[in-house]
C-alpha cells in the first residue's frame, strides 16, 4: 500500500482532492491510503508517508517541502494548476504511481 499525503495551504482543497484520488484508486484497483493536510503540522506526519503531493498554489514552497519529504524518505510531486478540474484525480494518481516507481522529486 502506498501512503500519500496531499498538502495545501489550509487543508480544504487537499481534503477534496484526497477523496477524489481514493475513489479513482478504488476504480483502478490500486491500493493506496490518501490523506490531506495543511502545511501546518507537516513535520509530524511526513515520516508516515511514501509520497507527498503539493498543491499548485504552494509552488513557491515546493523546493522546501520536497527537501523535507526527501529527508524523511518520501517522494514528492508538485500538482499541476489543472488538478482541481475534470479528471484531476487521475492525474494525481498517475503522479503517485510515477513517484513510487521513480522516487526522485518531480514537478
TIGULO-73722 format. One record per residue (C-alpha): residue number from 1; x, y, z. Coordinates in Angstrom, 1 decimal. Layout:
N
+-----+--------+--------+--------+
: pos :      u :      v :      w :
+-----+--------+--------+--------+
: NUM :      X :      Y :      Z :
...
+-----+--------+--------+--------+
//
This chain:
107
+-----+--------+--------+--------+
: pos :      u :      v :      w :
+-----+--------+--------+--------+
:   1 :    0.0 :    0.0 :    0.0 :
:   2 :    1.3 :    3.4 :   -0.9 :
:   3 :    0.7 :    6.1 :    1.7 :
:   4 :    0.0 :    9.5 :    0.2 :
:   5 :   -0.4 :   12.9 :    1.7 :
:   6 :   -1.9 :   15.8 :   -0.3 :
:   7 :   -0.9 :   19.1 :    1.2 :
:   8 :   -2.3 :   22.6 :    0.6 :
:   9 :   -2.3 :   25.9 :    2.5 :
:  10 :   -5.4 :   25.4 :    4.7 :
:  11 :   -6.3 :   21.8 :    4.1 :
:  12 :   -9.7 :   22.3 :    2.4 :
:  13 :   -8.8 :   21.8 :   -1.2 :
:  14 :   -6.4 :   18.9 :   -0.4 :
:  15 :   -9.3 :   17.1 :    1.5 :
:  16 :  -11.5 :   17.3 :   -1.6 :
:  17 :   -8.7 :   16.1 :   -3.8 :
:  18 :   -7.7 :   13.3 :   -1.5 :
:  19 :  -11.3 :   12.0 :   -1.5 :
:  20 :  -11.3 :   12.0 :   -5.4 :
:  21 :   -7.9 :   10.2 :   -5.5 :
:  22 :   -9.2 :    7.5 :   -3.2 :
:  23 :  -12.2 :    7.0 :   -5.5 :
:  24 :  -10.0 :    6.9 :   -8.6 :
:  25 :   -7.7 :    4.3 :   -6.9 :
:  26 :  -10.7 :    2.1 :   -6.0 :
:  27 :  -11.9 :    2.3 :   -9.6 :
:  28 :   -8.4 :    1.2 :  -10.8 :
:  29 :   -8.0 :   -1.4 :   -8.0 :
:  30 :   -4.9 :    0.4 :   -6.7 :
:  31 :   -4.1 :    0.0 :   -3.0 :
:  32 :   -3.4 :    3.5 :   -1.6 :
:  33 :   -4.0 :    5.4 :    1.5 :
:  34 :   -4.6 :    9.1 :    0.8 :
:  35 :   -4.9 :   11.7 :    3.4 :
:  36 :   -4.9 :   15.5 :    3.4 :
:  37 :   -3.3 :   18.2 :    5.4 :
:  38 :   -2.3 :   21.8 :    5.6 :
:  39 :    1.3 :   22.7 :    5.7 :
:  40 :    1.0 :   23.2 :    9.4 :
:  41 :    2.0 :   20.1 :   11.3 :
:  42 :    3.5 :   18.5 :    8.3 :
:  43 :    6.8 :   17.8 :   10.2 :
:  44 :    4.9 :   15.3 :   12.4 :
:  45 :    3.2 :   13.5 :    9.5 :
:  46 :    6.0 :   13.4 :    6.9 :
:  47 :    7.6 :   10.2 :    8.3 :
:  48 :    4.4 :    8.3 :    7.8 :
:  49 :    4.1 :    8.7 :    4.0 :
:  50 :    5.6 :    7.4 :    0.8 :
:  51 :    4.5 :   10.3 :   -1.4 :
:  52 :    3.9 :   14.0 :   -0.8 :
:  53 :    1.6 :   15.7 :   -3.3 :
:  54 :    1.9 :   19.5 :   -3.1 :
:  55 :   -0.9 :   21.8 :   -4.2 :
:  56 :   -0.1 :   24.1 :   -7.1 :
:  57 :   -0.7 :   27.2 :   -5.0 :
:  58 :    2.3 :   26.1 :   -2.9 :
:  59 :    4.7 :   26.1 :   -5.9 :
:  60 :    6.9 :   28.8 :   -4.2 :
:  61 :    7.3 :   26.4 :   -1.2 :
:  62 :    7.8 :   23.2 :   -3.3 :
:  63 :   11.6 :   23.0 :   -3.0 :
:  64 :   11.4 :   23.3 :    0.8 :
:  65 :    8.6 :   20.8 :    1.1 :
:  66 :   10.4 :   18.4 :   -1.3 :
:  67 :   13.6 :   18.6 :    0.8 :
:  68 :   11.5 :   17.8 :    3.9 :
:  69 :    9.9 :   14.8 :    2.1 :
:  70 :   13.3 :   13.5 :    0.8 :
:  71 :   14.8 :   13.7 :    4.3 :
:  72 :   12.0 :   11.5 :    5.5 :
:  73 :   12.4 :    9.0 :    2.6 :
:  74 :    9.3 :   10.1 :    0.8 :
:  75 :    8.9 :   11.1 :   -2.9 :
:  76 :    7.2 :   14.4 :   -3.7 :
:  77 :    5.4 :   15.9 :   -6.7 :
:  78 :    4.0 :   19.4 :   -7.4 :
:  79 :    0.5 :   19.1 :   -8.6 :
:  80 :   -0.4 :   20.9 :  -11.9 :
:  81 :   -2.6 :   24.0 :  -11.9 :
:  82 :   -5.3 :   21.9 :  -13.6 :
:  83 :   -5.5 :   19.4 :  -10.8 :
:  84 :   -8.9 :   20.6 :   -9.5 :
:  85 :  -10.5 :   20.3 :  -12.9 :
:  86 :  -12.1 :   17.3 :  -14.6 :
:  87 :  -10.1 :   14.1 :  -14.1 :
:  88 :   -7.6 :   15.8 :  -11.9 :
:  89 :   -7.7 :   12.8 :   -9.6 :
:  90 :   -6.5 :   10.6 :  -12.3 :
:  91 :   -3.6 :   12.9 :  -13.0 :
:  92 :   -2.8 :   12.9 :   -9.3 :
:  93 :   -3.0 :    9.2 :   -9.0 :
:  94 :   -0.6 :    8.8 :  -12.0 :
:  95 :    1.8 :   11.2 :  -10.3 :
:  96 :    1.7 :    8.9 :   -7.2 :
:  97 :    2.5 :    5.9 :   -9.3 :
:  98 :    5.3 :    7.6 :  -11.1 :
:  99 :    6.7 :    8.9 :   -7.8 :
: 100 :    6.7 :    5.4 :   -6.3 :
: 101 :    8.3 :    3.9 :   -9.3 :
: 102 :   10.9 :    6.6 :   -9.6 :
: 103 :   11.3 :    8.1 :   -6.1 :
: 104 :   13.1 :   11.2 :   -7.1 :
: 105 :   11.2 :   14.5 :   -6.7 :
: 106 :    9.2 :   15.6 :   -9.6 :
: 107 :    7.5 :   18.8 :  -10.5 :
+-----+--------+--------+--------+
//
